[in-house]
Amino acid sequence: MKQISDQLQRQIWTTEQEILDVIHQVCTEYGLRYSLAYGTLIGAVRHKGFIPWDDDIDLMMPREDYEKLLAIWNEAAPKGYILQNTRTDPDFTQNFTKIRKDHTTFLQDESEREKHYHKGIFVDIFPGDRVAPGKLGKTVQYIACAVNLLYSRGHTSGSGGLIGKVENILLRAPKEKYTIRRERAEKSIRRWNGNATLQYVFPNTIGCSRKLYPANLFENLKAIEFGNKQYMCAADPDTMLRIEYGDYMQLPPEEERVWKHHPILIDFEHNYEELMQG
């Protein structure tokens, strides 16, 4: 696959960090907790900025702060930065939120052309929920995570065997029931959020639904350098990253140092619809 030029990569990073600046500003003003996460946090710890082959910015928030951010965004954020999730856009296919910059385009694949949501350059925000206590509770919550993902994405996980058959049966439901079932599953996932002694889970993929983070993850957040600026991260980023990656300081093999996304159309001045009209 054709590699993106260094100049274009830097321009994308600049726009993504601009979006991050806006999120940081809103969270700081309203006292909302967040942490750099996943590859973005590795980049901050290991490179003091983007991993050289990374192509996005990821944030984590505790559910209560995440919900507050969703509620205040349109009034608190400057114009031109669009909050997007399944609640704002019915054909959005993730169970987390993206903040997109207006008048930009980052079309990831051909299937997105038919979607009605904004397709601009983005930052991802993942909500964390408290993990259910007990083996049975964890099993019920894990199943709810799987159902929520299934009805958010609208397609199977690609698993074979019994799991794949069950997923196909569940997806035969009328489309209008997808939202009801997705929201019912999310309610089940969030059931234990009142207990601050419980661990966190960030179920944005089925694999992530099995990774548990410390109960005090968002206590005593600290500033960390990223791209010559300061943002917030967990007080113990080493523990956070080892849960997700193991030895995160070890560079991956050369052949794995590639972008996760492979955009087929990028523009820094126009929305996708504006480009199509042009």
C-alpha positions, 0 to 999 in steps of 0.5 A: 500500500502506498505510504503517506509522505512525511509532509502529509503525515506531519500536517495530519499530526498538526491538525490532530494535536489542534483538536487535542488542544481544544479537548484539553481546554474544555476539560481543564475549564470544566474540571473533566478528567482524561488521560492520553491513551494507547499509542498516544501515551506510548508516544508521550512516554517513549518519543515525547510526541507521536510514535513516528508511524502512528496516525491518530490520537487516543484519549480515555475518560471515566464514564461520568466525565465522558458523559459530561463532556458530551453534554456540554460540548456544543456550548463549551467548545469553539465552533468548528469541532464536531462531536460524533458518536452513535447518539449524534449519527445513527450510522456511526459504527463505533461505541466511543466518540470522535471529535472531528475538525470541520472543513477537513476530510479523512476518508478511511475506506470506500464504505464510508462514502455512503455514510451520512456522518462527518468524515473529518480528521479526528481524535478518539475518546474512549469511556471507561466503566467500572468492572463488575464484581465477581465471576458471574458479574464479569461474565454478564458484563463481558457479554453486554460488551460484545452485544454493544459492539455488535449492534454499534458496528452492525457486522460480525466480529469475524469469529467462526463457529458458534460465536459467529452463528450467534452473531449472525442470528442477532444481526437479523433483527430489524435495524430499528432494534439495533439502537434499543439493544445497543443502549440496553447493553450499554446500560448493563455495562454501566451498572457498577459505575457507582462503586469507586473501588472497582477496576475500569474496563474500556470495551471499545473492542472485544479484546479490550473488554478483557483488559482491566485497569486499576480503580484509581486510574484517574486519581492524581493525574499528571501532566506529560509532554506530547509534541512540545505541549503538556497534556494529562495522563494517568499518574502511573502510565507504566502500569497503564501501558503494560496492561495494554502492551506488555513491554511497550518500550520495545520497538515493534519489528520494522514491518509492523511500523505502519499506519493503522488507518489507510485513508483514501482521501485527505483534505485540510480545507474541505469537508467530504461533501464540499469536495464532492460538490466541487 
